Amino acid sequence: QVQVEESGGGLVQVGGSLRLSCTVSSGVLPVNAMGWYRQAPGNQRDLVARFSGTVPVYADSVSGRFTISRDKTGKTYFLEMNSLKPEDTAVYYCQAAIWGRNYWGQGTQVTVSS
C-alpha cells in the first residue's frame, strides 16, 4: 500500500519562507516521478514544481522563489518556498508516480498573510 504524506504548511507573512516535506511510503517500489501541486479555493490544481528525470521544472509563478529537492533515498521530497506572496496561499499537494499510477497526499495548507 502506497502512502504519500505532506507536512510543513502553516501561516507565514508576506516575504517569509516555508519548507514543505513529502514522504512516500511505497515499500520496495521506487518512485518514478514526483511533483508538487497547489490548489487555491475555486481554482484548479496546478503544477508548482516537479522533477523531469533529475531536472527540476518550475511553474513561471514560482521560478526563482521555490526550490524542489529530494533526499538520497528518493522517498522524501522537499519544497523550499521563499519570498512568499499572498497568491501563494493554497493547499499544497505532493504527487508520486509509481509504476504508472499517481498517488496523492492529503495536502498541507499554506497561508500567506499580507
C-alpha positions as CSV (number, residue, x, y, z in Angstrom):
1,Q,0.0,0.0,0.0
2,V,1.4,3.3,-1.1
3,Q,1.1,6.3,1.2
4,V,2.0,9.9,0.5
5,E,2.1,12.4,3.3
6,E,2.9,16.1,3.2
7,S,3.9,18.3,6.1
8,G,5.3,21.7,6.8
9,G,2.5,24.0,5.9
10,G,1.4,26.9,8.0
11,L,0.7,30.6,8.3
12,V,3.5,33.0,7.2
13,Q,3.8,36.7,6.5
14,V,4.5,38.1,3.1
15,G,8.1,37.7,2.2
16,G,8.5,34.8,4.6
17,S,9.6,31.2,4.0
18,L,8.3,27.7,4.5
19,R,9.7,24.3,3.8
20,L,7.3,21.5,2.8
21,S,8.2,17.9,3.1
22,C,6.7,14.9,1.3
23,T,7.3,11.3,2.4
24,V,6.4,8.4,0.2
25,S,5.9,5.0,1.8
26,S,6.0,2.5,-1.0
27,G,8.0,-0.4,0.3
28,V,10.4,-1.7,-2.3
29,L,8.6,0.2,-5.1
30,P,10.7,3.1,-6.4
31,V,9.2,6.5,-7.0
32,N,9.4,7.1,-10.8
33,A,8.4,10.7,-10.7
34,M,7.0,13.3,-8.3
35,G,5.7,16.8,-8.2
36,W,4.3,19.5,-6.0
37,Y,0.9,20.9,-6.9
38,R,-1.3,23.5,-5.3
39,Q,-5.0,24.4,-5.3
40,A,-6.5,27.6,-4.1
41,P,-10.2,27.9,-3.3
42,G,-12.3,28.0,-6.5
43,N,-9.2,27.2,-8.7
44,Q,-8.0,24.1,-10.3
45,R,-5.0,22.1,-9.0
46,D,-1.9,23.4,-10.7
47,L,1.7,22.2,-11.0
48,V,4.2,24.1,-8.9
49,A,7.3,22.1,-9.4
50,R,8.4,18.6,-10.4
51,F,11.3,16.5,-11.4
52,S,11.7,15.7,-15.0
53,G,14.2,12.9,-14.5
54,T,16.7,14.6,-12.3
55,V,16.0,18.1,-13.7
56,P,13.7,20.3,-11.7
57,V,10.9,22.1,-13.5
58,Y,9.0,25.1,-12.1
59,A,5.9,27.0,-12.8
60,D,6.6,30.5,-14.0
61,S,4.8,31.9,-11.0
62,V,7.3,30.4,-8.5
63,S,10.5,30.2,-10.6
64,G,13.4,31.8,-8.7
65,R,11.5,31.7,-5.4
66,F,10.8,27.9,-4.8
67,T,13.2,25.1,-4.9
68,I,12.4,21.4,-5.2
69,S,14.7,18.8,-3.8
70,R,14.8,15.2,-2.6
71,D,16.9,13.1,-0.3
72,K,19.2,10.2,-1.3
73,T,16.5,7.6,-0.8
74,G,14.3,9.1,-3.4
75,K,11.3,8.7,-1.0
76,T,11.4,12.2,0.7
77,Y,10.9,15.4,-1.2
78,F,11.1,19.0,-0.2
79,L,9.7,22.3,-1.5
80,E,11.6,25.3,-0.2
81,M,9.4,28.4,-0.6
82,N,10.9,31.8,-0.2
83,S,9.7,35.4,-0.8
84,L,6.1,34.1,-0.3
85,K,3.3,36.2,-1.7
86,P,-0.5,36.2,-0.8
87,E,-1.2,34.5,-4.2
88,D,0.9,31.5,-3.0
89,T,-1.9,30.7,-0.5
90,A,-3.3,27.3,-1.3
91,V,-3.4,23.7,-0.3
92,Y,-0.1,22.1,-1.5
93,Y,-0.2,18.5,-2.6
94,C,2.6,16.0,-3.3
95,Q,2.1,13.6,-6.2
96,A,4.2,10.4,-6.6
97,A,4.1,8.3,-9.7
98,I,4.8,4.6,-9.1
99,W,4.6,2.0,-11.8
100,G,2.3,4.1,-13.9
101,R,-0.1,5.1,-11.1
102,N,-0.3,8.5,-9.5
103,Y,-0.6,8.8,-5.7
104,W,-1.6,11.9,-3.9
105,G,-1.2,13.1,-0.3
106,Q,-4.0,14.8,1.7
107,G,-2.3,18.2,1.2
108,T,-0.9,20.8,3.6
109,Q,-2.3,24.3,3.9
110,V,-0.1,27.3,3.2
111,T,-1.5,30.7,4.1
112,V,0.5,33.9,3.3
113,S,-0.9,36.9,5.2
114,S,-0.3,40.5,4.0
